[in-house]
Amino acid sequence: MRVLCAFPEAMPSSNSRPPACLAPVAFFLALLLHLSLSSQVGDRRPLPVDRAPGLKEKTLILLDVSTKNPVRTVNENFLSLQLDPSIIHDGWLDFLSSKRLVTLARGLSPAFLRFGGKRTDFLQFQNLRNPAKSRGGPGPDYYLKNYEDDIVRSDVALDKQKGCKIAQHPDVMLELQREKAAQMHLVLLKEQFSNTYSNLILTARSLDKLYNFADCSGLHLIFALNALRRNPNNSWNSSSALSLLKYSASKKYNISWELGNEPNNYRTMHGRAVNGSQLGKDYIQLKSLLQPIRIYSRASLYGPNIGRPRKNVIALLDGFMKVAGSTVDAVTWQHCYIDGRVVKVMDFLKTRLLDTLSDQIRKIQKVVNTYTPGKKIWLEGVVTTSAGGTNNLSDSYAAGFLWLNTLGMLANQGIDVVIRHSFFDHGYNHLVDQNFNPLPDYWLSLLYKRLIGPKVLAVHVAGLQRKPRPGRVIRDKLRIYAHCTNHRNHNYVRGSITLFIINLHRSRKKIKLAGTLRDKLVHQYLLQPYGQEGLKSKSVQLNGQPLVMVDDGTLPELKPRPLRAGRTLVIPPVTMGFYVVKNVNALACRYR
């Protein structure tokens, strides 16, 4: 297009009008500018007048918390631990007196310690104080047994406060034990894959070591008894259990009890099925054994510890609740997220996987509330990956997203206790490895214990394009949970609130505290992977500082990063963090 215009030779005066030909030129330039801007934006749809392109990326999420009343109150021991009986098989039970292990366990107290797992129903108790030991030729077993007497003598180095037996094991002994455990790991995996298990003998001395560990660590022991010892009429044979009960009572051990592990698998494991009503009768029989024993007449009883609530498992639970629903103090079940043989690192970031637990909770609650409304429900033996876990995945930073979301979701939906499988054993699902080093999920659990109290608060958000799902799921990939701050944490006054936030987005998210949280001082505890491995890292950093045990074997101080009052929370991509909002004076949090 060509526009011709003849300009006068002299400049017009200030009060003269522009030439008429300038109007089409101005129109042409305006049209050209409009087309240019549209092509740069890349979107020909009309934009709202009051919203600029890209505003969606910068929209603040406004966050408030209901502080008048808690929506749930969970157990003081909400986050608890499990030890698998396989530690008898691979020899690690003899090392539970390790000062380092006891220190790590104490960090997660108060809690329950469940001694149970797939080998529960192959465990036999023998009341032998000093069983005969075969001293074979040189090898790990030979040297370990020779060292054992020395370690027993060193156990007299008592913790003066509690009278606990604490040992400092020689490095050479630990190396020999790791060699033995590595050999046994292959045997244990073979048993697990074939679903055939060998019998285990628990001696009186081994029980003493187990109870010493629990008691010294501030953990309450829950012992799962063998339910697969059966009489010809398929009723429970309680002879071995009675022997264990009498010995424990003679030692005045404060223990709670269970019977069996995943009874829905008995047919494949033992060739003999046990239905729900029969299992209920077995629990009533166990209750009758406990009542005449003075120290256990009021001991707690938990069960039936079923597996994933599929149709046949729900039928078993229904039959059990009809018969023994009033006998147990809490109803228990287990959950595993992923098949450990096929897991990939990105699986831990899938929101669909994180949400699988919610439907299971509702199925369990429906059956329990049908027979015993209000009965406490526990999730026992939760693991991220099956088959013993996967190295560099189940024990990595990435697995923490599942674990922290599990804690948040369970508390929000009213589950009273969650027991993590496992604190320390073979495989890769544990919190502490075989060098007695804490893994990422341990540090996550330690922060949770230090900062999170049992009272659950409702979260309210604004600035999102769609409503949050049940369980406080925000946009699926941004998950925000709120609790009263742990009243045992003397760094914070009562009335403070702790948020924990999971950001699975690949971009940072900004959260503005509103309402009762507005203009309050915030302490940030941001947990990120440490090292070049990224999400596969087995080390973590807190606010930029690597977390490691102190040289003297004690736990490090967990130092927060203070954020100025009124500052927007910036949540980095693919991270987890805790945020203590100080001096909220929340009514729900001021009283126990």
LOVOPA-339842 format. One line per field, with one value per residue (C-alpha): residue number from 1; x, y, z. Coordinates in pm, 1 decimal. Each point is the difference from the previous one (the first is absolute). Layout:
n c(NUM, ...)
c1 c(X, ...)
c2 c(Y, ...)
c3 c(Z, ...)
# end
This chain:
n c(1, 2, 3, 4, 5, 6, 7, 8, 9, 10, 11, 12, 13, 14, 15, 16, 17, 18, 19, 20, 21, 22, 23, 24, 25, 26, 27, 28, 29, 30, 31, 32, 33, 34, 35, 36, 37, 38, 39, 40, 41, 42, 43, 44, 45, 46, 47, 48, 49, 50, 51, 52, 53, 54, 55, 56, 57, 58, 59, 60, 61, 62, 63, 64, 65, 66, 67, 68, 69, 70, 71, 72, 73, 74, 75, 76, 77, 78, 79, 80, 81, 82, 83, 84, 85, 86, 87, 88, 89, 90, 91, 92, 93, 94, 95, 96, 97, 98, 99, 100, 101, 102, 103, 104, 105, 106, 107, 108, 109, 110, 111, 112, 113, 114, 115, 116, 117, 118, 119, 120, 121, 122, 123, 124, 125, 126, 127, 128, 129, 130, 131, 132, 133, 134, 135, 136, 137, 138, 139, 140, 141, 142, 143, 144, 145, 146, 147, 148, 149, 150, 151, 152, 153, 154, 155, 156, 157, 158, 159, 160, 161, 162, 163, 164, 165, 166, 167, 168, 169, 170, 171, 172, 173, 174, 175, 176, 177, 178, 179, 180, 181, 182, 183, 184, 185, 186, 187, 188, 189, 190, 191, 192, 193, 194, 195, 196, 197, 198, 199, 200, 201, 202, 203, 204, 205, 206, 207, 208, 209, 210, 211, 212, 213, 214, 215, 216, 217, 218, 219, 220, 221, 222, 223, 224, 225, 226, 227, 228, 229, 230, 231, 232, 233, 234, 235, 236, 237, 238, 239, 240, 241, 242, 243, 244, 245, 246, 247, 248, 249, 250, 251, 252, 253, 254, 255, 256, 257, 258, 259, 260, 261, 262, 263, 264, 265, 266, 267, 268, 269, 270, 271, 272, 273, 274, 275, 276, 277, 278, 279, 280, 281, 282, 283, 284, 285, 286, 287, 288, 289, 290, 291, 292, 293, 294, 295, 296, 297, 298, 299, 300, 301, 302, 303, 304, 305, 306, 307, 308, 309, 310, 311, 312, 313, 314, 315, 316, 317, 318, 319, 320, 321, 322, 323, 324, 325, 326, 327, 328, 329, 330, 331, 332, 333, 334, 335, 336, 337, 338, 339, 340, 341, 342, 343, 344, 345, 346, 347, 348, 349, 350, 351, 352, 353, 354, 355, 356, 357, 358, 359, 360, 361, 362, 363, 364, 365, 366, 367, 368, 369, 370, 371, 372, 373, 374, 375, 376, 377, 378, 379, 380, 381, 382, 383, 384, 385, 386, 387, 388, 389, 390, 391, 392, 393, 394, 395, 396, 397, 398, 399, 400, 401, 402, 403, 404, 405, 406, 407, 408, 409, 410, 411, 412, 413, 414, 415, 416, 417, 418, 419, 420, 421, 422, 423, 424, 425, 426, 427, 428, 429, 430, 431, 432, 433, 434, 435, 436, 437, 438, 439, 440, 441, 442, 443, 444, 445, 446, 447, 448, 449, 450, 451, 452, 453, 454, 455, 456, 457, 458, 459, 460, 461, 462, 463, 464, 465, 466, 467, 468, 469, 470, 471, 472, 473, 474, 475, 476, 477, 478, 479, 480, 481, 482, 483, 484, 485, 486, 487, 488, 489, 490, 491, 492, 493, 494, 495, 496, 497, 498, 499, 500, 501, 502, 503, 504, 505, 506, 507, 508, 509, 510, 511, 512, 513, 514, 515, 516, 517, 518, 519, 520, 521, 522, 523, 524, 525, 526, 527, 528, 529, 530, 531, 532, 533, 534, 535, 536, 537, 538, 539, 540, 541, 542, 543, 544, 545, 546, 547, 548, 549, 550, 551, 552, 553, 554, 555, 556, 557, 558, 559, 560, 561, 562, 563, 564, 565, 566, 567, 568, 569, 570, 571, 572, 573, 574, 575, 576, 577, 578, 579, 580, 581, 582, 583, 584, 585, 586, 587, 588, 589, 590, 591, 592)
c1 c(0.0, 134.3, -124.5, 85.5, -18.6, 130.8, 128.2, 1.6, 335.9, -35.4, -69.1, -349.6, -59.5, -74.8, -370.2, -32.9, -152.2, 199.4, -41.2, -298.0, 225.6, 153.1, -321.9, 40.3, 368.6, -87.5, -261.6, 252.9, 262.6, -252.3, -109.9, 362.4, 75.2, -304.0, 98.5, 356.6, -103.8, -245.4, 265.8, 242.2, -254.0, -87.0, -361.7, -263.8, -271.5, -113.9, 158.2, -190.7, 65.4, 108.5, 233.3, 329.6, 146.9, 187.7, -193.6, -87.1, 366.3, 19.7, -334.4, 40.3, -163.4, -173.3, 13.5, -187.9, -59.5, -300.2, 135.3, -311.0, -45.7, 209.5, -162.9, 179.4, 217.2, 230.0, 207.4, 303.0, 192.5, -145.9, 329.5, 125.3, 250.6, 31.3, 276.3, -26.7, 76.8, 252.7, 251.2, 19.1, 87.3, 271.6, 147.5, -78.4, -209.5, 324.7, 98.6, -311.4, 201.2, 212.9, 23.9, -48.5, -315.3, -150.0, 75.7, -173.0, -304.4, -23.5, -23.8, -332.4, -150.9, -263.0, -119.8, -112.2, 248.0, -174.6, 201.3, -166.7, -2.1, -29.4, 209.8, -224.1, -192.3, 318.4, 137.1, 40.6, 90.6, 243.4, 64.2, 371.8, 234.4, 323.3, -69.6, 286.1, 212.8, 183.5, 336.2, 87.0, 310.1, 114.3, -262.8, -244.1, -207.3, 308.8, 139.8, -337.3, -71.3, 341.6, -50.8, -347.6, 120.5, 228.0, -287.1, -228.9, 263.1, 32.1, -377.1, 56.5, 90.4, -342.0, -195.2, -18.3, -335.9, -190.7, 222.6, 11.9, 254.3, 187.3, 293.7, 271.3, 69.3, 350.8, 27.9, 134.7, -306.4, -234.5, 183.8, -37.9, -369.6, -52.5, 168.3, -232.4, -307.1, 86.8, 2.9, -327.0, -161.6, -2.9, -158.4, -267.0, -82.7, -30.8, -245.5, -199.3, -27.7, -93.2, -235.1, 148.8, 159.3, 220.5, -69.9, 167.5, 92.5, -35.3, 185.2, -60.1, 331.8, -101.3, -327.8, 199.3, 207.7, -309.9, -174.1, 317.9, 16.5, -365.6, 11.0, 329.4, -126.0, -325.9, -208.5, -294.4, 40.9, -284.5, 76.1, -173.5, -49.8, 4.1, -356.9, 88.9, 49.7, -328.0, -179.8, -160.0, -335.4, 171.1, -22.6, 305.0, 267.0, 107.0, 266.8, 301.2, -173.1, -85.7, 363.9, 103.0, -271.4, 109.2, 365.3, -78.6, -221.5, 278.5, 226.3, -279.8, 28.4, -261.5, -117.1, -311.5, -95.7, -113.0, -73.1, 128.9, 92.8, -206.9, -231.6, -144.7, 323.0, -2.5, -124.4, 292.9, 254.2, -113.1, -258.9, -266.1, -243.1, -136.9, -326.1, -101.8, -229.3, 260.6, 263.5, -242.1, -34.0, 379.5, 21.2, -259.3, 212.2, 308.6, -194.2, -94.2, 369.6, 95.4, -265.5, 123.3, 354.6, 0.2, 237.0, -190.2, -357.4, -48.3, 258.7, -103.6, -80.0, 16.1, -102.8, -74.4, 280.1, -149.0, 157.7, -122.2, -383.3, -102.1, -332.0, 116.8, 186.1, -305.8, -201.7, 258.0, -12.4, -379.6, -1.4, 263.3, -186.5, -323.2, 172.5, 283.1, -57.6, -42.0, 299.9, 271.8, 101.7, 71.3, -61.5, 316.2, 87.8, 304.0, 78.3, 269.6, 11.8, 220.5, 148.1, 365.6, 115.5, -125.2, 10.7, 150.7, 95.8, -281.0, -257.8, 44.4, -122.4, -323.7, -302.0, -214.2, 226.3, -5.2, -379.9, -43.6, -1.1, -308.4, -240.0, 140.8, -56.6, -367.8, -44.6, 147.6, -197.5, -327.7, 37.7, 128.9, -272.9, -266.1, 79.6, 189.9, -56.8, 286.7, 247.1, 359.2, 163.2, 374.9, 203.9, 274.3, 297.8, -27.9, 276.1, 67.1, 119.4, -50.2, 256.0, 234.4, 18.1, 237.5, 350.7, 47.9, -377.1, -186.3, 276.7, 33.9, -134.0, -264.0, -172.7, -65.4, -283.0, -204.0, 89.7, -81.3, -323.5, -96.9, 41.5, -206.8, -278.0, -39.0, -25.9, -254.1, -217.5, 2.4, 247.4, 132.3, 349.2, 228.2, 284.0, 293.5, 156.2, 276.3, 228.3, 297.1, 29.1, 97.0, -111.5, -37.6, -328.2, 157.8, 70.6, 353.2, 248.6, 235.8, 279.3, -232.8, -34.8, -337.8, -158.4, -217.9, -324.6, 155.5, 73.0, -350.1, -144.4, 218.7, -123.4, -358.3, 45.6, 161.0, -248.0, -337.1, -253.0, -300.8, -264.3, -89.9, -126.3, -209.6, 179.2, -172.8, 146.5, -92.4, 147.6, -33.0, -196.2, -166.6, -114.5, 232.0, -69.7, -62.9, 313.2, 111.9, 132.1, 66.6, 19.9, 121.3, 366.3, -4.2, -103.3, -37.9, -69.8, -30.8, 34.1, 46.0, 371.6, 127.3, -53.4, 317.1, 207.2, 101.1, 128.2, -359.5, -277.5, -334.4, -230.1, 257.6, -89.3, 218.9, -65.1, 166.2, -0.6, 82.3, 68.1, 14.1, -10.2, 308.5, -35.9, 3.8, -327.9, -78.9, -227.1, -125.6, -115.4, -337.4, -261.4, 125.0, 344.4, 48.6, 316.3, 126.4, 363.6, 74.7, 278.2, 87.8, 136.0, 60.1, 120.5, 180.2, 228.2, 371.4, 259.9, 8.0, -243.7, -299.7, -322.9, 195.7, 219.9, 24.4, 107.8, -205.4, 54.0, -207.2, -20.2, 315.8, 201.9, 68.4, -154.6, 241.1, 42.6, 244.9, 344.3, -91.0, -294.5, -273.6, -266.2, 67.1, -197.1, -276.3, 41.5, -282.8, 31.6, -203.1, -213.3, -107.1, -361.1, -231.1, 245.4, -138.9, 100.3, 191.5, -10.5, 279.9, -89.1, -14.6, 69.4, -148.0, 2.6, -140.6, -104.3, -69.0, -224.8, 82.8, -224.0, -325.5, -166.3, -223.0, -275.3, 12.4, 370.2, 13.3, -121.1, 92.2)
c2 c(0.0, 342.2, 325.0, 324.9, 332.9, 340.8, 208.6, 374.3, 166.0, 194.9, -144.0, 65.3, 234.2, -133.8, 60.5, -152.4, -346.0, -300.3, -88.6, -222.9, -266.9, -76.2, -173.2, -305.0, -19.5, -11.5, -269.5, -204.9, 23.4, -99.9, -303.7, -104.0, 28.5, -212.4, -278.7, 6.8, -36.6, -280.6, -201.1, 37.8, -119.7, -299.8, -5.7, 178.2, -43.7, 324.4, 59.8, 148.3, 365.1, -39.1, -301.2, 5.3, -298.6, -236.3, 102.9, -364.9, -73.8, 281.4, -37.9, -15.6, -283.2, 149.7, -235.3, 8.2, -257.5, -53.3, 55.2, -29.6, -379.7, -292.0, -218.1, -309.4, -96.4, -295.8, -207.5, 157.4, -294.9, 62.7, -61.0, -336.1, -266.1, -366.5, -259.1, -313.6, -341.3, -48.7, 176.8, -330.7, -179.3, 239.1, 67.3, 369.7, -57.7, -44.5, 356.5, 178.4, 106.2, 222.4, 350.1, 150.3, -201.4, 81.5, 370.8, -4.6, -181.6, 239.4, 285.4, -140.5, -63.6, -10.4, -274.2, -359.1, -263.6, -288.4, -321.3, -177.3, -69.5, -285.1, -227.8, 59.8, -320.1, -209.0, 124.0, -244.2, 101.0, -208.7, 86.2, -73.0, 248.5, -141.0, -225.1, -220.4, 161.9, -188.7, 159.2, -92.4, 89.7, 352.5, 222.5, 274.5, -222.5, -135.0, 341.9, 152.8, -267.4, 45.2, 374.8, -36.7, -79.3, 304.5, 220.4, -137.7, 95.5, 344.4, 41.3, 75.2, 350.9, 120.2, 306.7, 148.2, 165.3, -310.6, -291.6, -100.6, -236.4, 196.4, -140.6, 154.3, -279.8, -33.4, 93.0, -344.3, -162.2, 225.9, -84.0, -371.8, 48.1, 191.7, -284.8, -250.2, 220.6, 39.8, -379.1, -35.9, 277.6, -226.0, -280.9, 233.6, 135.5, -352.7, -86.2, 314.8, -56.9, -366.9, 79.7, -288.3, 81.9, -197.0, -16.1, 248.5, -58.8, 289.0, -78.6, 164.8, 179.4, 135.8, 125.5, 174.3, 180.4, 102.1, 138.1, 175.9, 181.3, 105.6, 110.0, 191.2, 175.1, 118.7, -231.3, -214.3, -356.7, -170.8, -369.5, -191.8, -365.0, -299.2, -73.1, -286.0, -258.5, -183.8, -290.8, -270.8, 183.4, 317.7, 180.2, 188.5, -198.3, 241.2, -210.2, 193.0, 333.9, -91.4, -80.7, 341.1, 177.4, -164.5, 85.6, 362.7, 30.4, -138.6, 278.5, 258.5, 104.4, 257.4, -135.1, 23.7, -291.4, -106.5, -335.5, -80.5, 199.5, 32.0, -295.7, 39.2, -159.8, -310.4, -231.3, 80.7, 5.2, -303.4, -180.2, 59.5, 291.9, 173.8, 187.5, 316.1, -158.1, -260.3, 271.5, 193.3, -304.1, -25.4, 359.6, -68.7, -299.6, 222.1, 251.3, -279.1, -93.4, 357.7, 69.9, -241.2, 141.2, 299.5, 220.0, -70.6, -3.0, 343.8, -26.7, 140.4, -238.1, 99.3, -174.9, -166.2, 160.9, -86.7, 80.2, 229.3, 22.2, -192.1, -186.5, -316.2, 202.5, 214.9, -321.3, -123.4, 330.7, -8.9, -347.5, 103.6, 313.7, -194.7, -228.4, 202.5, 363.9, 95.2, -210.4, 201.9, 351.4, 101.7, -155.4, -37.1, -44.9, 30.6, 185.0, -15.6, 256.4, -143.2, -328.2, 43.5, -205.0, 246.9, 336.9, 311.5, 327.1, 197.0, -241.1, 172.1, 327.3, -135.7, 156.6, -296.9, -224.3, 237.3, -10.7, -381.0, -12.5, 219.8, -254.4, -278.2, 207.3, 43.6, -375.1, -87.4, 271.9, -119.7, -352.8, 112.0, 259.7, -255.9, -206.5, 227.8, 367.5, 218.2, -286.4, 113.3, -108.1, -43.1, -40.7, -247.6, -97.1, 269.9, -24.4, 196.7, -300.1, -375.7, -281.2, 160.9, 326.1, 119.6, 129.5, 371.7, 46.1, -124.7, 145.3, 327.2, 354.3, -76.1, -257.8, 272.7, 148.8, -317.4, -20.2, 361.9, -5.8, -324.0, 170.5, 299.1, -198.3, -252.6, 265.9, 197.9, -305.5, -101.9, -289.4, -7.6, -150.6, -82.0, -248.0, 28.5, -320.1, 4.5, 182.3, -224.5, -334.2, -161.5, 148.9, 368.1, 115.4, 82.5, 333.5, -95.4, -192.6, -277.8, 248.9, 152.7, 313.2, 178.0, 13.6, 282.0, -144.0, -5.5, 372.7, 61.6, -203.4, 183.6, 339.5, -126.7, -121.5, 323.6, 238.2, -172.0, -44.1, -234.0, 264.5, 29.2, 333.3, 82.2, 179.1, 266.1, 127.9, 260.3, 98.3, -344.5, -78.3, -309.6, -113.1, -215.4, -372.3, -186.4, -47.8, 359.9, -79.5, 331.1, -20.2, -357.9, 94.6, 255.6, -153.4, 200.5, -141.2, 183.0, -111.0, 163.8, 18.9, -277.7, 117.8, -187.4, 235.2, 272.2, 226.3, 94.5, 122.9, -171.9, 138.8, -27.5, -183.1, -218.0, -40.0, -268.7, 44.9, -231.9, 164.5, -250.3, 270.3, 69.9, 367.4, 187.8, 94.9, 312.2, -13.6, 307.1, -56.0, 160.9, 31.7, -114.9, -72.6, 345.2, 191.7, -273.9, -100.1, -331.4, -252.5, -199.6, -357.8, -72.9, -352.7, -52.0, -268.7, 43.7, -97.9, -59.9, -294.6, 234.1, -183.0, -326.0, 146.8, -181.1, 323.3, 310.7, 363.1, 214.5, 363.1, -52.9, -178.5, -377.6, -213.4, -245.8, -141.4, 180.8, -159.6, -99.3, -203.6, 246.6, 149.5, 344.6, 308.5, 63.6, 371.7, 192.9, 287.5, 295.6, 175.7, 357.2, 61.7, 39.2, -151.1, -220.4, -365.5, -108.9, -379.4, -129.8, -258.3, -370.2, 52.9, -52.8, 237.6, 86.6, 355.3, 96.2, 306.3, 150.4, 174.9, -65.3, -55.4, -261.0, -101.0, -361.8, -18.7, 173.2, -299.1, -368.7)
c3 c(0.0, -91.0, 159.3, -179.3, 173.4, -97.8, 291.2, -10.3, -39.2, 323.3, 344.6, 122.2, 287.3, 344.9, -36.7, -342.0, -58.1, -131.8, -361.6, -78.6, -152.7, 343.1, 112.9, -226.8, 93.1, 369.6, -65.1, -198.0, 276.7, 268.5, -204.2, -54.9, 373.1, 90.2, -241.0, 127.9, 365.6, -82.1, -179.2, 295.0, 251.0, -216.4, 109.0, -209.5, 265.7, 163.4, 340.5, 294.4, 45.9, 364.3, -51.4, -179.7, -184.7, 233.4, 312.6, 72.8, 72.2, 255.5, 176.5, 377.5, 188.5, 302.3, 297.8, 328.4, 273.2, 228.2, 350.9, 216.7, 4.5, -130.3, -264.3, 136.5, 295.2, -56.8, 241.9, 171.6, -150.6, -346.2, -181.0, 127.0, -103.4, -87.4, 25.0, -210.2, 159.9, -281.2, 226.8, 189.2, -323.3, -120.1, 345.6, 38.6, 312.9, 196.5, -97.6, 124.7, 305.0, -226.2, 145.7, -346.5, -75.5, 339.6, -55.2, -339.1, 140.5, 296.1, -247.5, -123.7, 343.3, 133.8, -231.9, -19.7, -114.2, -171.9, -17.7, -288.4, -371.8, -247.2, 224.3, 303.5, -65.2, -13.0, 331.9, 289.9, 354.5, 203.8, 361.9, -12.1, 161.7, -143.2, -296.4, -116.4, -267.9, -266.7, -57.6, -353.6, -194.7, -82.4, -156.6, 98.9, 229.9, 175.0, 81.6, 80.2, 260.2, 155.2, 12.9, 147.8, 350.8, -7.1, -111.1, 269.6, 256.1, -155.3, 34.4, 368.0, -115.5, 104.1, -90.1, 349.8, -55.1, -106.2, 88.7, -368.6, -146.3, -265.3, -198.3, -214.4, -248.0, -149.4, -367.4, -90.3, 152.3, -196.6, -322.6, 68.6, 74.4, -324.7, -186.7, 162.6, -59.3, -370.0, -38.5, 189.7, -203.8, -305.1, 203.4, 137.9, -346.5, -137.6, 277.3, -69.0, -374.9, 43.8, 292.7, 200.0, 332.2, 238.7, 372.2, 234.9, 362.7, 243.1, 322.7, 334.9, -35.6, -340.9, 145.6, 274.4, -264.0, -194.2, 307.3, 116.1, -334.7, 12.3, 363.1, -31.1, -313.2, 154.7, -220.0, 109.7, -127.2, -188.2, -51.3, -279.4, 97.0, -236.4, -117.5, -237.1, 273.0, -46.7, 160.8, -219.2, 22.3, -132.1, 334.6, 122.7, 191.8, 273.5, 175.8, -131.2, 55.7, 359.3, 70.7, -135.8, 200.5, 323.5, -56.2, -88.5, 307.6, 221.1, -132.0, 42.1, -362.6, -99.3, -338.5, -215.4, -223.5, -345.7, -158.0, -346.8, -307.2, -319.3, 69.2, -350.1, -132.6, 221.0, -274.4, -229.5, 283.2, 196.6, -209.0, 264.0, -9.3, 309.3, -51.0, 181.4, 256.5, 99.2, 32.7, 220.9, 226.6, 14.1, 121.1, 267.9, 105.8, 21.0, 208.7, 240.4, 32.0, 84.9, 261.8, 274.1, -30.0, 230.7, -200.7, -324.6, 128.0, -156.3, -276.9, -336.3, -284.2, -368.2, -320.8, -235.4, -205.3, -337.7, -335.1, -273.7, 20.5, -310.1, -13.8, 179.7, 262.8, 71.0, 45.2, 254.0, 186.9, 3.9, 156.3, 254.7, 107.0, 53.8, 251.2, 155.1, -92.7, 364.6, 108.7, -173.1, 102.6, -360.0, -342.1, -208.5, -366.5, -229.5, -320.5, -267.0, -282.1, -277.2, -120.0, 93.3, -299.3, -262.5, 175.5, -162.8, 166.2, -167.4, 146.0, 335.5, -152.5, -150.9, 165.0, -98.9, 208.0, 296.4, 0.7, -7.2, 379.6, 38.0, -148.7, 218.2, 312.5, -87.9, -59.7, 341.0, 178.2, -153.9, 140.8, 340.1, 50.9, -91.1, 310.7, 239.3, -86.7, 115.4, 40.1, -54.8, -326.5, -50.7, -315.4, 88.0, -208.2, -267.1, -263.1, -316.6, -205.1, 33.8, -29.7, 251.7, -192.0, -271.9, 60.9, -77.0, -26.1, 309.5, 217.1, -192.3, 32.5, -267.1, 222.9, 255.5, -206.1, 50.8, 368.2, 88.9, -201.9, 178.0, 337.5, -107.0, -166.5, 283.1, 269.6, -204.5, -51.9, 365.1, 12.3, 356.7, -48.5, -294.6, 51.4, -238.9, -130.3, 90.8, 239.0, -72.6, -179.8, -330.1, -329.9, -87.1, 155.4, 335.9, 168.5, 109.1, -216.4, 107.2, 66.3, 261.0, -213.8, -17.1, -346.0, -145.3, 138.5, 347.5, -10.9, -135.7, 288.8, 253.0, -122.5, 11.8, 356.8, 116.7, -163.5, -52.2, 280.3, 7.0, -77.4, -369.3, -134.9, -306.3, -285.9, -213.4, -324.1, -261.1, -332.8, -153.0, -312.0, 142.2, 341.2, 211.3, 20.2, 328.9, 206.4, -53.9, -345.5, -173.6, -379.6, 49.1, -14.4, 280.6, 331.0, 317.8, 346.4, 333.4, 363.0, 335.7, 73.4, 228.3, 358.6, 101.6, -214.0, 244.2, -277.4, -79.8, 227.3, 0.9, -263.3, -279.7, -322.0, -221.8, -372.2, -205.7, -374.3, -290.8, -335.5, -286.2, -266.7, -208.1, 82.1, 327.1, 164.5, 200.4, 302.7, 182.4, 359.2, 61.3, 273.4, 341.2, -149.1, -151.7, 95.3, 233.2, 38.2, -174.9, 59.6, -310.9, 1.7, -368.9, -75.1, -331.7, -146.3, 60.6, -258.7, -374.1, 5.8, 22.8, 81.3, 37.7, 271.0, 334.4, 169.6, 67.9, 92.3, 231.5, -109.5, -204.1, 271.9, -29.3, 275.3, 162.9, 347.8, 222.8, 54.3, 356.5, -134.0, 92.3, -224.5, -147.2, 91.3, -253.5, -64.1, -171.4, -242.1, 132.3, -262.0, 65.2, 91.9, -297.7, -247.1, -277.3, 31.1, -309.5, -34.7, -227.3, -267.8, 98.5, 370.8, 346.4, 293.3, 341.7, 90.8, 361.2, 24.6, 337.2, 251.2, -180.8, 338.8, -162.7, 240.8, -122.2, 88.3, 336.2, 200.6, -10.0)
# end
